[in-house]
């Protein structure tokens, strides 16, 4: 029984921590930037954080601002792609975009009682 439990826990751990980043499937990663993110826990964590902030921001901003945030995200993804596998460049790109989204959220929070 203990052996089965250990196997079940191991299987669940592997499935939960598998090859899935927040914004894309690592099993399908073909670009150098995507492969670098999937191979590095810190970058993967930044990807998860950014995806969560992006989703939250999309839901909290006024409808007129969503298009701008989406356009900014597309530009950011192009800049991230230009980093290739350069981890330092990717780390800076994530830090900048996370900071931008946090600024948007701070502005939203300052506008109303949350």
N, C-alpha and C positions, 0 to 999 in steps of 0.2 A: 504494500500500500504506500509506504514512504517513497519507494522508487517511482511509482506512478505519479505521485504528487510532485516530485522533483522534476520529472519529465514535463509535466503539465506547466509548472512554473517557468521552466526554461523555454518551452514553446511560446508561452504568452509573452515572455520578455523579448524574445526574438521577433515576434510579430509586432509588438508595440514599438520597439525601437528599430524596426526594419528599415527599409530603404525609402522611406517616405518623408520628404521635407514638407514643410507647410504649404508651399506654393507650387510644387511640382513633384512628379514621381521620379525618385532617384534611379529606379530601374530603367527609366527611359532617358536618362540624362545623356546627351550626346555632345553638348557644347562644353568647352573647357571650363567656363565659369560654373556651370551646373555641376560638373564632375568634381571640381574643387570644393564646392559647397557641400556636396554629399560626402566627401572624404574627410571633411574637417568638422569636428563637433562644434567648435566655437562659431564657425560660419553657418552651420546648420541651425544652431540656436538663434543666431541673428536673423536668419531667414524666417524662422518661426515667429520671432518677435515682430519683425516687420510685417509679415502677413497678417498677424493679429491686429496690429495698429492700423494697417490699411483698411481692414474690414470694419473696425470700430469707427474709424474716421468717416468712411463712406456712409455709415448709418447715422452719424451725428451732425454732419454738415447740412446746410441748406441745399436743396436740389440744384440750384444754380451753380454751386461750388463743386459738385461731384464731378462734372465734366473736366474741370481744371485739374482736380486731383487725379483723375484717370489719365489725362494727358501727361501730367507730371510723372506718373508711374510708368507709362510707356517710355518716356524719355529716360527715366532712371534705369529701366531694364536694358535699354540700349547701352547706357554707360556701363552698367554692370557687365554686360556681355563684352564690351571693349577691354575690360580688365583681364579677360582670359583666365588663366589659372593663377594669376598673381594674387596671393592671399592678402598681402598688404593693401593692394588696390581694392580688393573686394571688401576688406574690413573697413576701409575709409568710405567706400560707397555706401555700405550699410549704415555706418554711423551718421553720415550726412542725411540719408533719406529718413532714418528713424528720427533724427533731430527735426527735420522738416515736418514730419507727421505729428510729432509731439508739440511743435509750435502751433499747428492748426488746432490740435485738441485743446491747448491752453487758451487759444482765442475763443473757441466754442464754450469752454467752461467759464470764461470771464463774462460771457453774454447772458448767462441765465443761472437760475438756482438749481444746482445739481447736487 
